[in-house]
Amino acid sequence: MPTALDEIIKRLTKDAQSAQDTVRYLNCKPVQRSQVEQAFSKVLETLGKKKLSSIATLVGKIEKTESEFWYASDMLKPKEKMAVLYHPLLAQKIKKFSLANCKLTLLPEEIIHFSSLTDLDLALNKMASFSPNLIKIQSIKKIRLSNNHLTFYPEELTQLRNLEELELNNNKIQSLPTSISNLQNLSSLDLSANRLSQLPPQITELKKLATLLLSDNKLKSLPENFGALSNLKQLNLWSWKNRIKSIPPSFGKLKNLEFLSLCSSEYMDNLKHIFDCTNLRILSLGLGKNEEIPPEIGGLNQLIRLEIYGASKKPLIKTLPERIGELTALKRLALYDLHNLQALPNTLSKLKNLQTLDVVGHSISKSDQASISQLLPNCTMRF
């Protein structure tokens, strides 16, 4: 049963006005004031303060952050930010909190006090391992762990069943656990700039996943059932360190895919399956050893931006398929480092919506460049 002291502490942390009234009340009650100061001793010590009025000030700042648009740490000074951790009645009010760039090597045990937390930013720290305490906060929907020292995917994260967004980019993660399939509410996953060479088949069980960012890794293959990610809209697989040799046939089932960035230093077999993703609007392709682009590219009638890159050494593509002229929605076409590129098809004249054409690093003659300019008189070009 709550004691009188419990009720005073509850009023002190309720809101700014109640906190101020409680401090005034306690100024006339030295015994009770001493008891409350003892209850908040670690908070006061962290703040470097002795007076309870500093608690009222802190409560007032927290109250201003209760809007979903604010992180508590946007309002709080570094000492105040850490002080909030040390009392559950203060921490439980906060929904969005940042401990980014705090030189943390471990997550503070007191993190469990944030019982209502939905958004936690732990980026730019020095954490090489993860605390299981976070599992106790099942309200979390978004976590940023980018730019830490993680060499493995924290297994604890797979137990946060309400997680919707997860950022783990710029670490040193080498593999993903099969239990990643537990994150059935995950809609966005950023694993860019890690050391992944393969993905577990279980990643394809994330049915709500709409954004998957895997740039700057060292992938050798994609799961055969990759097309099961039916809700995927944005996919980034850009890295010349990739050695992907084949596109799985199921890839073409990604009918909601709108943005794709794909690169491999190897010859990619079955590249045509990419062009079954007929809702694509932006496509960037890095082709290390492919000698041609499949004609099926002409089926991408929603495409507005197409970028094709050759590897810096010996790009093999000499021309584009005739069906490139079927990309009637295209507004931008960019061809970079295709040093063997000798001609472009006359079907480019059908691209009435094309606004810019960039061809940088090629073998197209000056006379052919002039002919291309005549095909597209209203298009801005750079050769």
N, C-alpha and C positions, 0 to 999 in steps of 0.2 A: 504493500500500500504506500503511495507517495507520501513523503514526509513534507513538513513545512519548508525545509531546505530545498527539496526537489522542486516544489512549486515556485520558489523564488528564482532558482536557476532557470526554470522553464520560462518565466516571465522575462528574465534578463536576456534570453536568446530568441524571444518570440519575434519582435520587430523593433525598429529604431525607437519608436515612441515608448513602447513598454520597457525597453532597455534603459532609456533615460529616466523614466519614472522609478524604476527599480533601483537604479544607482542613487537617486535622491533619497529614497526610502532607507537604503542601507547606510547612508551617511549618518543617519540618526540611530542606527542599530549596530554598534561596534562589534558585538559578539557574532551576530549573523554575518556581518560584512567579512569578518575574519574567516568564517567557515566557507563563504563563497569564494574568497580569494584563494583559499586552499584548494578548492575544487577546480579552479582555473589556473593553478600555479604554473603548469607547463605552458599554457597559452600566454600568460603574462611574462614569463621568463623569455619566451621566444620573441615576444614583441619588444622586450627590453623596457617594459613599463611595470609600475607598481599599483596604479590606480585602476579601479573597475571601470572608470569612465572610458578607458581605452577599449574595453569589451563592447561598450555601447557604440563607440565609433566604428568598430569592426562590424557589428551587426548591421549598422546603417549602410555600410558599403556593400555588404552581402545582399541586403534587400534590393539595392539598385541593380544587381546582376541577375535578378530572377527572371528577367525577360529572356526568351530563347535566343535572342540575338547577341547576348553578351557572355563572354567567358568571365568567371569570377576573377581570374588573374588579371584581366584588363583593368580592373578597378583597384586591385590590392597591390600593395608594395611587397617586395620579396619576403620580408619578415612576417607580414600579415598573411601572406599566402601559406607559409609553413605553419603559422600559428593555428590556422583553421583546421589543420589535420588533427590537432591534439584534443579536440572536444567534439563528440558525436553530435551534440545539439547544434553546433555551428556548421559542421560538415554536411549534415543531412539536408540542409536547405539548398545545397548547391547542386545544379544539374550539369553545368559545363565547367571544367576545370583544367588548367594548364600547369604542368610542371616542366614545360619545355626549357631546355638550355639551363638546367639547374645543377649540372655536373653530377647527376645521380648515377651511382653504380648499381644500386638496388632500389626497388620500389619500397617506400616506407610502409611498415606494417599497419600504420594508422590509416592507410588508404581505405580500409574496410568501413571507416566512419562515414564515407560518402555513400550512404545507402540509397540515395535517389539519383545518383550520377548517371547521365546518359552519354556524355561526351568527355573523353579524357585525352589530353595531349601530352605525350611523353617524348616528343621528338628532341633531337639534338642533345642527348645525354650520353652516358658511357656504360649503359647497361649491357652486360654480356649474358645475363640470365634473367629469369622472370620469377616473380613472386606468386605463389598459389593463392595468396590472399585475395587477389582480384576476382577469383571465381565466385566469391561470396556476394559480388555486386552484379546480380543478374539483370539489372536495369540498363546496363551499358549497351549503347547502340553504335558508338563510334570510338575507335582508338587510333591514335597516331604514335607509331614507334619508329618512325623513319630516323635515319642518321644516328643509330646506336651501334653497339658492337656485337650484335647477335650473330652467332654462327649457325644457329638452328632455329627452326620455327617453334616458338613456345607452345608446348602441348596444352598448357593451361588455357590458351585462347580458344581452343576447340570446344571448351565447356561453357563458353558464353553464348548460350543458345539464341539470345536476342540481338546479337551483334549484326549490324547492317553494313558498316564501313570499316575497313581495316587497312592501315597504311604501314607497310614494313619495308618501304624502299630504302635504298642506300644502307644496307647492312651487309653481312657476309654469309647469308643463309644458303646452305648447299642442298637441302632437300625439304620436302613437305611431308607431314605425317598423313597416313591414310585416314585418320580421324578428322581431317579437315572437312569431310562430308557432313559432320555434325552441325556445321554452321548453315543451317537451312534458310536463315533469314538474310544471309549475306548478299548484298547487292553490288558492292564495290570492293575490289581487292587489288592493292598496289604492291607488287613485289619487284618493282624495277630496281636495277642496279644491285643485284645480288649475284650468287654463284650457282644458280640452278642449272642442271644439265638435263633434267627430265621432270615431268609432272606426274603425280600418281593418278591412276585412272579414276580414283574417287573424287577428284576435283570436278569431274563432269556431273556429279550428283547435286551440285549447287544450282538448283533450278531457278533461283531468283537473281542469280548473278547477271548484272547488266554491264559492268565495267571490269575488265581484267587487264592489268598493266604489267607486262613482263619484259619491257625493254631492257637492254644492257645486261642480259644473262648469257648463258652458254648452252642453250637448248640444242639437243641432238634429235629430238622427235616430239611429236604431239600424241596424246592418247588416241587410240583408234576410235573411241566413242566421243571425240571432242564435240561433235555436232549435237550432243545431248544438252549442251548449254543453250537451250532454245531461247532464252530471254536476253542473250548477250547482244549489246548494242555497240560497245566500244572494245576493241581488242588491239593491244600494242605488243608486237613481237619483234621490235626493231633491235637488231644488233648484228654487226658483221662478225661477231664471235659465235653466232649461231651456226650449227652444222646440220640443220634440218634437211633431210634428203627426200622426204616424201610428204605430201599433204594427204591426210586420211580422207577417204571418200565421204565420210560422215560430215566433213567440214561444210559441205554444201547445204546442210540442213539448218545452218545459222541464218534463217530467213529474216531475223530482226536486226542483223548486224548492219550498222550504218558507217562505222569507222574501222578501218583495218590498216595497220602498219606492220609489214612482214618483211623479214630480211634473212638471208642465209648465204654463207660463203660457199656452200655446196650446190650442186645441181639439184633442183627440187623437182621430183617426179610428181605427176598428177596435179600440176599447178592449175589445171582447168577447173578443179573442184572449188577453187576460190570464187570463180565466176558464176557459180550457182547461187551465191549469196546476192540475190537480185535486188535487195534493198540498200546495197552499199551506196553511200554518197561521197565518201572520201576514201581513197585508196593510195597507199604508198607501198611500192614494191622495191626491194633491194635484191637484185639478181646477180649472184656471184658467178655461176657457171652455166646458166640457161642460155641457149642459143636463139630462142625465139619465144614470143609471147603467144599463148594459145588463142586461136580465133574466137573462142567462147567469150572472150572479154567483151565482145559486142553485145552480149545480153545484159550488160549493166546499164539499163536505160534510166536509172535514177542517179547515176554518177555525175557529180558536179566538179570534182577535183581528182586528178590523176597525176601521180608523181612516180617516175620510174628511175631508179638509180643503178648504175653499173658499179662493179667492184673497181677499186683503184688500179688493179692489175688485170690486163687482158679482158675487158668486157667483150662479150661475144655477139651481142645483138646487132644486126645490120639494118633492120627496118622494123616497122610496126605492121601488124596484120591489117588487111583491107577493112575488116569489120570495125576498126577503130572509128570509122565514120558513122556507125550506128549509135555512138554515145552522144545523142542529140541534146542532152541536158548539160553536157560538159561546159564548164566556164573557165577552168584552168587546166592546162596540160604542161607538165614540166619533165624534161628529160635531162638527167645529169650524169656525166662521166660515162656516157655510152660512146666510147672513143671509136668504135667500129661502125657506128651508125652512119650509113651512106645515103639514105633516102627516107622520105616520108611519103605515104600513099596519097594519091589524089583525092581519096575519099574524105580527106580532112575538110574539103570544101562543104561537106554536109553539116559541119559543126557550126551552125548559125549562132549558137549562144556562146561560143568560145570568146573569151575576153583577153586572155593572156596565154602566150606560148613561149616557154623558156626552153632553149636547147643549148646546154652548156657542156662543152667537152664532146666533140663529135667529128665526123669526117665528111659532112655534107658540103658540097661545092658551093661557091658563091652564086653560080647560075641557078642551082637547085634552090638555094635560099630565096632567090628572087621569085622563082616560080611559086614557092610556098606562100610568099607574101601576096601574090596575086590571087591565090585560092582563098585567102582569108583577109580581105581588104580592111575589115573593121576590127581586126584583132591586133593587140599590142604584142610585138615579137622581140625576142632577144636571142641572137645566135652567137 
